[in-house]
Amino acid sequence: MIFDTHAHYDDDRFDVDRDQLLGNTLRAAGIRKVMNVAADLDSVDSTNELSLRYDDVYAALGVHPSEVDPLTDADMDHIRDLTEENPKVRAIGEIGLDYHYEDSDPALQEKWFIRQIELAKELDYPIVVHSRDAAEDTMRILARFYEKNSQRINGVVHCYSYALPDARQYVNRGFMIGVGGVVTFKNSRKLKEVVSEIPLSSIVLETDAPYLAPVPFRGERNDSTRLTYVVEAIAEIKNISPEQVENVTYENAMRLYGLS
Ligand SMILES: [Zn+2]
Protein backbone atom coordinates (compact mmCIF):
# COMPACT_ATOMS: atom_id res chain seq x y z
CA MET A 1 0.00 0.00 0.00
CA ILE A 2 1.27 3.41 -0.99
CA PHE A 3 0.38 6.86 0.35
CA ASP A 4 1.05 9.70 -2.09
CA THR A 5 1.58 12.56 0.38
CA HIS A 6 1.67 15.37 -2.21
CA ALA A 7 -0.24 15.63 -5.49
CA HIS A 8 -2.24 18.18 -7.51
CA TYR A 9 -5.10 16.23 -9.13
CA ASP A 10 -7.11 19.42 -9.52
CA ASP A 11 -4.58 20.49 -12.19
CA ASP A 12 -5.99 20.97 -15.74
CA ARG A 13 -3.80 18.17 -17.02
CA PHE A 14 -6.04 15.66 -15.21
CA ASP A 15 -9.29 16.97 -16.76
CA VAL A 16 -9.31 14.08 -19.29
CA ASP A 17 -9.07 11.19 -16.83
CA ARG A 18 -9.29 12.50 -13.26
CA ASP A 19 -12.44 10.56 -12.46
CA GLN A 20 -11.00 7.29 -13.73
CA LEU A 21 -7.69 7.80 -11.88
CA LEU A 22 -9.15 8.78 -8.51
CA GLY A 23 -12.18 6.53 -8.76
CA ASN A 24 -10.41 3.37 -9.90
CA THR A 25 -6.91 3.29 -11.45
CA LEU A 26 -4.92 4.42 -8.42
CA ARG A 27 -6.52 2.00 -6.01
CA ALA A 28 -6.05 -0.89 -8.47
CA ALA A 29 -2.33 0.00 -8.58
CA GLY A 30 -1.98 -0.14 -4.77
CA ILE A 31 -2.18 3.61 -4.19
CA ARG A 32 -4.39 3.60 -1.11
CA LYS A 33 -4.35 7.29 -0.13
CA VAL A 34 -3.58 10.62 -1.76
CA MET A 35 -3.04 14.01 -0.14
CA ASN A 36 -4.12 16.62 -2.67
CA VAL A 37 -2.27 19.85 -1.93
CA ALA A 38 -3.59 23.32 -2.75
CA ALA A 39 -1.27 25.88 -4.33
CA ASP A 40 -3.29 29.01 -5.13
CA LEU A 41 -6.62 30.39 -3.92
CA ASP A 42 -8.67 28.61 -6.61
CA SER A 43 -7.10 25.29 -5.74
CA VAL A 44 -8.01 25.73 -2.09
CA ASP A 45 -11.61 25.23 -3.22
CA SER A 46 -10.94 22.59 -5.88
CA THR A 47 -8.76 20.58 -3.48
CA ASN A 48 -11.45 20.73 -0.82
CA GLU A 49 -14.04 19.50 -3.37
CA LEU A 50 -11.86 16.62 -4.57
CA SER A 51 -11.49 15.34 -1.01
CA LEU A 52 -15.27 15.42 -0.56
CA ARG A 53 -15.86 13.55 -3.83
CA TYR A 54 -13.30 10.70 -3.54
CA ASP A 55 -12.87 8.35 -0.58
CA ASP A 56 -9.10 7.96 -0.94
CA VAL A 57 -8.34 11.68 -1.35
CA TYR A 58 -7.51 14.04 1.53
CA ALA A 59 -6.87 17.78 1.41
CA ALA A 60 -4.11 20.18 2.40
CA LEU A 61 -5.29 23.78 2.15
CA GLY A 62 -2.92 26.73 1.86
CA VAL A 63 -1.24 29.10 -0.57
CA HIS A 64 2.13 28.55 -2.28
CA PRO A 65 4.77 31.30 -1.84
CA SER A 66 4.61 32.26 -5.53
CA GLU A 67 0.84 32.85 -5.24
CA VAL A 68 0.64 35.03 -2.11
CA ASP A 69 0.28 38.45 -3.82
CA PRO A 70 -3.54 38.62 -3.71
CA LEU A 71 -3.91 37.18 -0.18
CA THR A 72 -5.99 38.94 2.47
CA ASP A 73 -7.08 38.12 6.01
CA ALA A 74 -10.45 37.01 4.60
CA ASP A 75 -8.67 34.22 2.72
CA MET A 76 -7.25 32.89 6.00
CA ASP A 77 -10.80 32.91 7.41
CA HIS A 78 -12.01 31.01 4.32
CA ILE A 79 -9.34 28.33 4.79
CA ARG A 80 -10.22 28.09 8.49
CA ASP A 81 -13.95 27.70 7.66
CA LEU A 82 -13.29 24.91 5.14
CA THR A 83 -11.08 22.99 7.57
CA GLU A 84 -13.74 23.22 10.24
CA GLU A 85 -16.46 21.97 7.88
CA ASN A 86 -14.51 19.14 6.24
CA PRO A 87 -12.82 16.44 8.37
CA LYS A 88 -10.78 15.32 5.34
CA VAL A 89 -8.71 18.50 5.48
CA ARG A 90 -5.61 17.22 7.30
CA ALA A 91 -2.89 19.86 6.75
CA ILE A 92 -2.07 23.46 5.85
CA GLY A 93 -0.07 23.71 2.63
CA GLU A 94 1.67 24.13 0.50
CA ILE A 95 3.27 27.11 2.21
CA GLY A 96 6.83 28.38 2.37
CA LEU A 97 9.45 30.34 0.45
CA ASP A 98 10.47 30.19 -3.21
CA TYR A 99 13.34 32.42 -4.36
CA HIS A 100 13.86 30.55 -7.63
CA TYR A 101 11.77 32.72 -9.96
CA GLU A 102 12.00 36.05 -8.10
CA ASP A 103 8.39 36.83 -9.04
CA SER A 104 7.08 37.24 -5.54
CA ASP A 105 8.50 39.65 -2.93
CA PRO A 106 10.47 37.71 -0.26
CA ALA A 107 9.11 39.89 2.56
CA LEU A 108 5.54 39.18 1.43
CA GLN A 109 6.30 35.47 1.12
CA GLU A 110 7.66 35.48 4.66
CA LYS A 111 4.62 37.31 6.02
CA TRP A 112 2.17 34.76 4.59
CA PHE A 113 4.38 31.80 5.43
CA ILE A 114 4.29 32.86 9.08
CA ARG A 115 0.56 33.64 9.00
CA GLN A 116 -0.22 30.21 7.60
CA ILE A 117 2.04 28.48 10.16
CA GLU A 118 0.10 30.32 12.85
CA LEU A 119 -3.18 29.15 11.30
CA ALA A 120 -1.89 25.55 11.30
CA LYS A 121 -0.96 25.81 14.96
CA GLU A 122 -4.32 27.31 15.83
CA LEU A 123 -6.06 24.40 14.07
CA ASP A 124 -3.52 21.85 15.34
CA TYR A 125 -2.61 20.68 11.82
CA PRO A 126 0.77 19.82 10.30
CA ILE A 127 2.25 22.06 7.60
CA VAL A 128 3.33 21.10 4.07
CA VAL A 129 6.42 23.19 3.39
CA HIS A 130 7.53 24.25 -0.07
CA SER A 131 11.07 25.65 0.03
CA ARG A 132 13.18 26.31 -3.04
CA ASP A 133 16.51 28.16 -3.09
CA ALA A 134 15.59 29.45 0.37
CA ALA A 135 17.23 26.97 2.76
CA GLU A 136 18.56 29.52 5.26
CA ASP A 137 15.44 31.69 5.52
CA THR A 138 13.16 28.67 5.83
CA MET A 139 15.25 27.27 8.67
CA ARG A 140 15.46 30.71 10.34
CA ILE A 141 11.68 31.21 10.26
CA LEU A 142 10.87 27.73 11.52
CA ALA A 143 13.56 27.96 14.23
CA ARG A 144 12.43 31.39 15.45
CA PHE A 145 8.87 30.22 15.43
CA TYR A 146 9.87 27.16 17.35
CA GLU A 147 11.49 29.27 20.08
CA LYS A 148 8.74 31.87 20.26
CA ASN A 149 6.02 29.27 20.70
CA SER A 150 6.59 26.43 23.06
CA GLN A 151 4.14 24.36 21.04
CA ARG A 152 5.70 22.11 18.44
CA ILE A 153 5.23 22.56 14.67
CA ASN A 154 4.85 19.33 12.75
CA GLY A 155 4.93 18.74 9.06
CA VAL A 156 6.76 17.70 5.94
CA VAL A 157 9.40 19.41 3.83
CA HIS A 158 8.03 18.53 0.43
CA CYS A 159 10.26 17.71 -2.56
CA TYR A 160 13.30 17.95 -0.31
CA SER A 161 16.16 19.62 -2.24
CA TYR A 162 18.68 20.72 0.40
CA ALA A 163 21.79 19.12 1.88
CA LEU A 164 22.10 16.51 4.60
CA PRO A 165 22.84 18.81 7.61
CA ASP A 166 19.53 20.66 7.10
CA ALA A 167 17.70 17.34 6.66
CA ARG A 168 19.07 16.16 10.01
CA GLN A 169 17.80 19.36 11.67
CA TYR A 170 14.31 18.89 10.22
CA VAL A 171 14.27 15.25 11.26
CA ASN A 172 15.37 16.19 14.80
CA ARG A 173 12.39 18.57 14.99
CA GLY A 174 10.04 15.74 14.01
CA PHE A 175 9.55 16.80 10.38
CA MET A 176 9.13 14.30 7.57
CA ILE A 177 11.24 14.53 4.42
CA GLY A 178 9.21 14.26 1.19
CA VAL A 179 10.90 12.15 -1.49
CA GLY A 180 9.63 11.82 -5.07
CA GLY A 181 10.71 11.35 -8.68
CA VAL A 182 13.89 13.40 -8.29
CA VAL A 183 15.51 10.50 -6.38
CA THR A 184 15.50 8.50 -9.65
CA PHE A 185 17.36 11.23 -11.59
CA LYS A 186 21.03 10.61 -12.40
CA ASN A 187 22.09 14.03 -11.07
CA SER A 188 20.36 13.74 -7.68
CA ARG A 189 23.49 12.87 -5.67
CA LYS A 190 22.51 15.21 -2.80
CA LEU A 191 19.02 13.73 -2.36
CA LYS A 192 20.37 10.18 -2.59
CA GLU A 193 22.77 11.00 0.25
CA VAL A 194 19.89 12.38 2.35
CA VAL A 195 17.80 9.26 1.70
CA SER A 196 20.74 7.05 2.59
CA GLU A 197 21.57 8.82 5.86
CA ILE A 198 18.21 9.71 7.46
CA PRO A 199 16.03 6.98 8.99
CA LEU A 200 13.22 5.46 6.90
CA SER A 201 10.88 6.50 9.73
CA SER A 202 11.33 10.14 8.58
CA ILE A 203 10.64 9.62 4.86
CA VAL A 204 7.30 9.96 3.06
CA LEU A 205 6.56 9.30 -0.62
CA GLU A 206 5.22 12.00 -2.92
CA THR A 207 4.69 12.57 -6.63
CA ASP A 208 4.01 16.32 -6.87
CA ALA A 209 1.86 15.11 -9.80
CA PRO A 210 1.50 16.30 -12.53
CA TYR A 211 5.14 17.37 -12.05
CA LEU A 212 8.42 15.52 -11.48
CA ALA A 213 7.78 12.15 -13.12
CA PRO A 214 10.48 9.61 -12.25
CA VAL A 215 12.90 8.03 -14.73
CA PRO A 216 12.02 6.56 -17.29
CA PHE A 217 9.05 8.96 -17.60
CA ARG A 218 10.95 12.17 -16.89
CA GLY A 219 9.19 15.17 -18.48
CA GLU A 220 5.84 13.38 -18.91
CA ARG A 221 2.71 14.00 -16.84
CA ASN A 222 3.22 12.27 -13.50
CA ASP A 223 0.63 10.34 -11.49
CA SER A 224 0.70 8.31 -8.28
CA THR A 225 1.02 4.91 -10.01
CA ARG A 226 4.60 5.87 -10.85
CA LEU A 227 5.58 5.94 -7.18
CA THR A 228 6.68 2.30 -7.57
CA TYR A 229 9.81 3.66 -9.29
CA VAL A 230 10.49 5.93 -6.31
CA VAL A 231 9.92 3.00 -3.92
CA GLU A 232 12.47 0.92 -5.86
CA ALA A 233 15.05 3.72 -5.85
CA ILE A 234 14.74 4.20 -2.08
CA ALA A 235 14.90 0.43 -1.48
CA GLU A 236 18.08 0.21 -3.52
CA ILE A 237 19.75 3.16 -1.74
CA LYS A 238 18.87 1.81 1.71
CA ASN A 239 19.44 -1.83 0.76
CA ILE A 240 16.03 -2.96 2.01
CA SER A 241 12.98 -4.49 0.30
CA PRO A 242 10.46 -2.39 -1.66
CA GLU A 243 7.72 -3.83 0.62
CA GLN A 244 9.50 -2.39 3.66
CA VAL A 245 9.73 1.03 1.99
CA GLU A 246 6.00 0.94 1.16
CA ASN A 247 4.89 -0.21 4.61
CA VAL A 248 7.03 2.13 6.69
CA THR A 249 6.41 5.23 4.55
CA TYR A 250 2.67 4.47 4.57
CA GLU A 251 2.66 4.43 8.38
CA ASN A 252 4.79 7.61 8.42
CA ALA A 253 2.24 9.39 6.22
CA MET A 254 -0.68 8.22 8.37
CA ARG A 255 1.12 9.60 11.44
CA LEU A 256 2.03 12.85 9.67
CA TYR A 257 -1.56 13.60 8.67
CA GLY A 258 -3.16 12.28 11.88
CA LEU A 259 -4.99 9.38 10.22
CA SER A 260 -5.54 5.87 11.52
ZN1 LIG B 1 3.31 20.72 -4.99
Residues whose N, C-alpha, C, O or C-beta is under 5 A from the ligand:
A	BS01	ZN	D208
